[in-house]
Amino acid sequence: MAQQGSLYQDHGCWYVRYWEVVQKEDGTTERKHPAHRLASVKEYPKKSDVLPLKNQFMDRLNRIGFTPGSGVSLVDFVEKTFLPGCERRLTGSSTRCYRQTWTCYLKPYVADVRIRDVRPVHLQQLLHAVEQERGTSLAHGTYKTMKVTLSAIFTEARNLGLYDGTNPVTGVRIPKGRKHGRRRLAYSLDEILQHLELFSKDPIVVPQRLPRRRTSSQLRRKRIAGGLAPETENLHIPKITAAVVRAIIGVTAFAGLRKGEIRGLWWDDDRIDLLAICRSVWNSTIKNTKTEEDVDDPGLVPVIRPLRLLLDAIKPEHAAGFIFISSVNGAIDLDNLASRVVKPIFEANGMEWKGWQAYRRGLATNLKELGVEDTTIQCILRHENVSTTQRFYIKTAPRVAQEAMRILEEKIACTAVVQQR
């Protein structure tokens, strides 16, 4: 039965009181008689003035209901319902993004409010509080992720009948934050060729930084125990071969594969002139690719001759399983490879490590410089929208801009106006 609520005045404010069933920590339920503040008497002097507010509030509660779940707090809903639901429905990376955003940025600023009582002003105040404390230490993209997370939370609350009305995140302004949260860099073709040259022969020798200065007695004990000689103590020879590192660079630089797709490549996906992109590996989880390609409908990427040679150099006689395999017969950890092998070698040779994604952006940029159409680049990188390719992957190199201005200069050099001046 719908409740009408009891309207009363106390300490210069109007309140409405109603009954609801709440769930206690031990799992049992009890009936409570809470009150909700509607407005101040100064704003609404007459009882007839505040009645519409009371009726509006009670109508919303009656639509949601007065079950134990209807009065759940925002914090309890997120941690006991929303995040566990994400773990069942979504991929591990998406769930981790929601959880980290909630734990690191949103939860510390959330007031003790029930999810059914949240309004856009509350969420705007929440983001404003984060901005007041964090300011430009956070990127604009991080603030956008906060808004997306809040929107997903209240979408789930509406689906479960715990929130009534329009998603309160709609219309909430995103703080400005830092303009560029991270640099999206790209490798030029010359840089890629230099990288391949770095790994032209075995063994790979990685320079290691000594954690602290050793005393002569410590060095003596290490030599007695069979350690390396003092002049080679700071060198490390990893188990991975140079040919494998070259093939990984080639796959991302000449085929434009994502990190997860590189890790998910099987030898069965190598079709000589094409690579079938059927799966992706995140941590130790095998899943579909970002564009939902799978075994039945794989994405196909052409294999150019330089990449073919790099793959043939590491192809075993009876090829099966992962192409790039770890020491424990799983998918190779590219982040570990970069931090322990590739990056130290780059730094030792005066080169900047820009990340694996820089090879994928480099492919887009290099193809654009060669005159390839944007839609063709989009097809190679397998983006759903060409705008993604244009905005985030094609990076205009300074020399390209200089060449364009040189052409403009030649075009106008012989005009009458320029010659007169």
C-alpha distance (Angstrom), angle and dihedral (degrees) to the residues before:
residue distance angle dihedral
M1 . . .
A2 3.80 . .
Q3 3.78 116.3 .
Q4 3.80 121.8 -134.1
G5 3.80 96.3 -161.5
S6 3.77 127.6 -136.9
L7 3.81 115.5 -97.4
Y8 3.81 118.4 -151.8
Q9 3.80 141.9 155.5
D10 3.81 125.2 -121.6
H11 3.83 133.4 164.8
G12 3.80 93.1 -9.4
C13 3.83 95.4 -50.2
W14 3.79 138.0 98.4
Y15 3.81 117.6 -122.0
V16 3.77 135.5 -177.3
R17 3.82 119.9 -150.7
Y18 3.82 124.9 -158.3
W19 3.81 141.7 160.2
E20 3.80 126.1 -103.4
V21 3.80 140.1 163.8
V22 3.81 115.7 -120.6
Q23 3.77 131.3 -172.0
K24 3.81 119.0 -124.9
E25 3.80 126.2 -144.4
D26 3.80 92.5 -99.4
G27 3.82 90.9 58.0
T28 3.83 97.2 -104.8
T29 3.80 122.6 118.9
E30 3.75 132.7 -131.3
R31 3.79 136.4 -174.6
K32 3.80 116.6 -113.6
H33 3.78 135.6 -175.4
P34 3.85 105.9 -144.3
A35 3.79 127.2 174.9
H36 3.79 129.9 -141.1
R37 3.81 125.2 -152.6
L38 3.79 112.2 -126.3
A39 3.82 105.8 177.2
S40 3.79 144.3 -43.5
V41 3.80 122.1 -80.8
K42 3.79 88.4 -124.6
E43 3.81 90.5 62.2
Y44 3.83 94.6 40.8
P45 3.82 108.9 26.6
K46 3.82 96.7 172.8
K47 3.76 128.4 59.5
S48 3.80 90.0 -131.8
D49 3.80 89.2 58.1
V50 3.80 94.4 57.4
L51 3.81 97.2 40.9
P52 3.86 93.2 88.3
L53 3.82 89.5 55.6
K54 3.79 90.6 49.9
N55 3.80 92.8 48.2
Q56 3.80 92.3 47.1
F57 3.81 91.7 51.0
M58 3.81 94.1 46.6
D59 3.82 92.2 46.4
R60 3.80 89.5 56.2
L61 3.80 91.9 48.7
N62 3.80 91.9 47.4
R63 3.82 90.5 52.9
I64 3.81 91.6 50.3
G65 3.78 94.7 40.5
F66 3.78 134.4 -137.3
T67 3.81 99.8 -94.7
P68 3.83 120.0 132.5
G69 3.80 91.6 -97.3
S70 3.79 94.9 52.1
G71 3.80 93.7 71.1
V72 3.82 97.0 45.8
S73 3.79 117.0 137.9
L74 3.79 121.5 -116.1
V75 3.82 92.2 -113.1
D76 3.81 93.9 50.2
F77 3.81 92.5 46.4
V78 3.80 93.3 51.9
E79 3.80 96.6 45.0
K80 3.81 99.6 37.3
T81 3.81 102.3 32.9
F82 3.81 115.3 12.1
L83 3.83 101.7 45.4
P84 3.83 95.3 41.1
G85 3.80 88.0 49.8
C86 3.81 90.4 51.7
E87 3.80 90.1 53.8
R88 3.81 89.9 56.4
R89 3.81 97.5 44.0
L90 3.79 108.7 28.5
T91 3.78 137.4 54.7
G92 3.77 120.8 -91.0
S93 3.81 93.5 -107.1
S94 3.82 93.4 53.1
T95 3.80 92.2 47.0
R96 3.80 91.1 48.5
C97 3.82 90.3 51.3
Y98 3.82 92.1 52.6
R99 3.80 92.9 44.6
Q100 3.80 95.4 47.8
T101 3.81 92.8 45.8
W102 3.80 91.3 50.1
T103 3.81 96.1 44.0
C104 3.81 99.0 41.3
Y105 3.80 103.8 34.8
L106 3.81 114.2 13.7
K107 3.80 111.0 33.3
P108 3.84 96.3 59.1
Y109 3.82 89.6 58.8
V110 3.81 100.0 40.8
A111 3.79 113.9 111.1
D112 3.80 123.1 -142.5
V113 3.80 95.2 -86.0
R114 3.77 132.9 142.6
I115 3.74 115.0 -116.3
R116 3.82 92.9 -124.8
D117 3.84 90.4 57.4
V118 3.82 96.7 52.5
R119 3.81 115.6 117.7
P120 3.82 131.9 -178.0
V121 3.81 90.2 -98.3
H122 3.81 90.0 60.7
L123 3.80 92.6 53.5
Q124 3.80 92.2 44.6
Q125 3.80 89.0 52.7
L126 3.81 89.1 48.2
L127 3.81 93.9 55.4
H128 3.80 89.9 42.2
A129 3.82 89.9 54.8
V130 3.81 90.6 51.3
E131 3.80 90.1 48.8
Q132 3.81 92.0 48.7
E133 3.80 91.6 56.3
R134 3.81 102.4 31.6
G135 3.81 101.0 28.7
T136 3.80 114.9 164.9
S137 3.79 92.4 -11.4
L138 3.81 83.8 90.7
A139 3.79 122.6 61.7
H140 3.77 123.5 -121.0
G141 3.80 88.2 -114.0
T142 3.81 90.2 58.8
Y143 3.80 90.6 55.5
K144 3.80 88.9 49.0
T145 3.81 89.2 53.7
M146 3.82 89.1 52.9
K147 3.80 90.6 54.8
V148 3.81 91.9 47.0
T149 3.82 90.1 50.8
L150 3.81 92.5 50.0
S151 3.79 90.4 47.9
A152 3.82 90.9 52.8
I153 3.81 90.7 48.9
F154 3.80 94.3 54.4
T155 3.80 93.1 40.8
E156 3.80 88.0 58.4
A157 3.83 90.5 45.7
R158 3.81 90.4 54.0
N159 3.80 91.6 48.3
L160 3.80 89.7 53.6
G161 3.79 92.9 47.5
L162 3.81 94.7 -113.8
Y163 3.80 95.5 115.6
D164 3.76 128.0 44.0
G165 3.77 126.5 -158.2
T166 3.78 135.9 18.8
N167 3.78 119.3 -16.1
P168 3.83 102.9 -88.4
V169 3.80 91.8 -141.8
T170 3.81 90.3 69.8
G171 3.79 109.2 107.5
V172 3.81 95.6 11.1
R173 3.80 109.1 140.9
I174 3.80 118.8 -123.8
P175 3.83 115.9 -131.9
K176 3.76 114.8 -113.0
G177 3.80 98.3 -122.3
R178 3.77 123.4 165.5
K179 3.77 113.2 -22.5
H180 3.79 97.5 -132.4
G181 3.78 115.5 30.4
R182 3.77 93.1 -176.9
R183 3.75 134.7 2.0
R184 3.77 115.0 -109.5
L185 3.77 100.3 -147.7
A186 3.79 129.8 -178.1
Y187 3.79 133.2 -157.2
S188 3.78 119.0 -125.8
L189 3.77 120.5 -132.9
D190 3.81 90.9 -106.5
E191 3.81 90.6 53.8
I192 3.81 91.7 49.8
L193 3.80 91.3 52.4
Q194 3.81 89.9 49.6
H195 3.81 89.8 51.7
L196 3.79 91.4 52.8
E197 3.79 89.4 49.6
L198 3.82 90.6 55.2
F199 3.81 89.5 62.5
S200 3.79 97.7 43.1
K201 3.80 98.0 120.8
D202 3.80 144.4 24.7
P203 2.91 140.7 -76.8
I204 3.80 103.1 46.1
V205 3.80 108.5 -141.4
V206 3.79 112.9 -157.7
P207 3.81 119.4 -164.6
Q208 3.80 111.5 -132.3
R209 3.77 127.4 -160.1
L210 3.78 114.5 -126.1
P211 3.80 110.2 -123.2
R212 3.81 92.8 -137.0
R213 3.76 141.2 -13.4
R214 3.81 112.6 -78.7
T215 3.76 122.5 -142.1
S216 3.79 121.5 -123.7
S217 3.81 90.8 -106.4
Q218 3.83 91.2 53.7
L219 3.80 91.3 49.7
R220 3.78 90.4 48.4
R221 3.80 92.0 51.6
K222 3.81 90.6 49.0
R223 3.80 92.5 51.5
I224 3.79 90.6 48.7
A225 3.80 89.8 50.1
G226 3.81 90.2 54.9
G227 3.79 99.8 -97.6
L228 3.78 126.8 150.7
A229 3.76 121.3 -73.3
P230 3.81 114.8 -90.5
E231 3.80 93.5 -109.3
T232 3.84 92.2 55.1
E233 3.79 100.0 37.6
N234 3.78 92.9 105.4
L235 3.81 94.7 54.2
H236 3.78 126.4 91.6
I237 3.82 129.8 -168.6
P238 3.84 111.0 -156.0
K239 3.79 123.2 -152.5
I240 3.82 94.0 -119.9
T241 3.79 116.2 96.8
A242 3.78 126.4 -125.5
A243 3.81 90.8 -119.5
V244 3.81 91.5 59.9
V245 3.81 92.4 50.3
R246 3.80 90.0 48.6
A247 3.81 90.8 50.6
I248 3.82 91.9 50.4
I249 3.80 90.8 50.8
G250 3.79 89.7 46.8
V251 3.81 94.0 50.7
T252 3.79 93.6 52.5
A253 3.84 96.8 36.6
F254 3.84 99.5 41.5
A255 3.83 100.4 29.2
G256 3.81 100.5 29.2
L257 3.80 97.6 -132.9
R258 3.80 122.0 168.8
K259 3.81 120.5 -118.8
G260 3.79 94.0 -103.8
E261 3.81 91.4 47.5
I262 3.81 91.8 51.6
R263 3.79 90.0 52.1
G264 3.82 90.7 47.5
L265 3.82 96.6 53.0
W266 3.81 115.6 121.4
W267 3.77 125.6 -168.0
D268 3.80 87.3 -116.2
D269 3.83 86.7 64.9
D270 3.82 91.0 60.5
R271 3.81 105.3 95.4
I272 3.82 96.2 173.8
D273 3.82 97.1 -114.6
L274 3.84 95.5 29.4
L275 3.79 138.5 42.9
A276 3.80 114.7 -143.5
I277 3.82 110.4 -144.5
C278 3.80 102.4 -152.4
R279 3.80 106.4 148.9
S280 3.76 147.1 9.9
V281 3.81 131.3 -141.7
W282 3.81 121.4 -142.6
N283 3.80 112.7 -175.8
S284 3.82 98.4 -42.9
T285 3.82 96.8 -30.4
I286 3.80 121.1 106.6
K287 3.80 112.6 -148.4
N288 3.78 142.5 150.8
T289 3.79 118.5 -72.7
K290 3.80 124.7 -93.9
T291 3.82 90.4 -95.7
E292 3.83 91.8 48.4
E293 3.80 95.4 -107.5
D294 3.79 115.4 157.6
V295 3.78 142.6 167.0
D296 3.81 93.1 -74.7
D297 3.80 94.2 47.7
P298 3.82 108.1 22.1
G299 3.76 126.8 179.1
L300 3.79 111.9 -116.4
V301 3.80 122.4 -144.7
P302 3.84 121.5 -173.2
V303 3.81 115.9 -117.1
I304 3.80 111.9 -138.8
R305 3.81 119.8 -152.0
P306 3.86 97.0 -101.3
L307 3.80 89.7 53.8
R308 3.80 90.9 45.2
L309 3.80 89.9 56.5
L310 3.80 91.9 48.6
L311 3.81 92.0 51.6
D312 3.80 94.2 44.6
A313 3.81 89.1 53.9
I314 3.82 91.2 65.0
K315 3.82 100.4 31.5
P316 3.82 110.8 117.7
E317 3.78 123.2 -140.7
H318 3.80 93.9 -105.4
A319 3.80 99.7 31.9
A320 3.81 115.3 -163.8
G321 3.78 138.5 140.4
F322 3.80 125.5 17.7
I323 3.81 116.8 1.9
F324 3.80 91.7 -146.1
I325 3.78 104.9 38.9
S326 3.79 129.2 -177.3
S327 3.79 127.4 -133.8
V328 3.82 89.4 -95.1
N329 3.84 93.4 51.6
G330 3.79 94.4 -102.7
A331 3.80 132.8 109.6
I332 3.79 112.7 -58.1
D333 3.82 117.4 -104.3
L334 3.81 104.2 -123.0
D335 3.81 94.6 -172.3
N336 3.79 90.4 54.6
L337 3.81 90.7 46.9
A338 3.79 90.7 51.4
S339 3.81 96.2 48.2
R340 3.81 97.2 42.7
V341 3.81 102.6 35.0
V342 3.80 118.5 7.2
K343 3.80 101.8 41.7
P344 3.84 96.4 47.5
I345 3.80 90.6 50.1
F346 3.81 91.3 48.3
E347 3.81 91.3 50.5
A348 3.81 91.8 47.4
N349 3.83 88.9 55.2
G350 3.82 95.6 45.0
M351 3.81 95.4 -105.8
E352 3.80 128.6 133.2
W353 3.79 120.0 -122.0
K354 3.82 106.7 -140.0
G355 3.79 99.0 174.3
W356 3.79 134.4 -99.1
Q357 3.81 92.0 -78.4
A358 3.81 89.3 62.6
Y359 3.83 88.2 71.0
R360 3.81 90.1 55.2
R361 3.79 91.1 48.9
G362 3.78 88.4 44.5
L363 3.80 90.7 57.4
A364 3.81 90.5 53.5
T365 3.80 92.0 46.6
N366 3.81 95.0 45.8
L367 3.81 92.1 49.1
K368 3.80 90.4 49.5
E369 3.82 91.1 52.0
L370 3.81 88.4 52.3
G371 3.80 90.3 56.9
V372 3.83 99.8 -102.8
E373 3.81 115.2 155.2
D374 3.80 118.3 -106.7
T375 3.80 92.2 -122.1
T376 3.80 90.2 55.0
I377 3.80 90.7 51.1
Q378 3.79 88.2 49.3
C379 3.81 89.6 54.4
I380 3.81 92.4 50.3
L381 3.81 93.3 48.8
R382 3.83 90.4 41.1
H383 3.80 97.0 -130.4
E384 3.78 118.4 164.9
N385 3.83 92.3 -138.6
V386 3.79 128.7 35.5
S387 3.82 88.3 -142.1
T388 3.82 88.8 69.2
T389 3.80 89.9 54.6
Q390 3.79 93.0 47.4
R391 3.79 97.4 44.3
F392 3.80 104.0 40.0
Y393 3.82 108.1 20.2
I394 3.79 111.7 33.7
K395 3.81 106.5 76.6
T396 3.79 116.8 -174.7
A397 3.78 108.4 -134.7
P398 3.85 118.5 -138.1
R399 3.78 91.8 -117.9
V400 3.81 90.0 56.9
A401 3.79 90.7 53.3
Q402 3.81 90.7 47.9
E403 3.80 91.1 50.8
A404 3.81 90.7 50.1
M405 3.81 91.3 52.1
R406 3.81 90.1 47.7
I407 3.80 89.9 55.7
L408 3.80 89.5 49.5
E409 3.79 90.1 49.8
E410 3.80 92.1 52.8
K411 3.79 90.1 47.7
I412 3.81 95.4 56.6
A413 3.82 99.9 29.5
C414 3.79 94.6 93.6
T415 3.80 98.4 42.7
A416 3.79 118.6 121.2
V417 3.81 95.8 -119.0
V418 3.81 93.3 54.3
Q419 3.79 93.4 45.1
Q420 3.84 92.7 51.4
R421 3.78 91.5 54.1
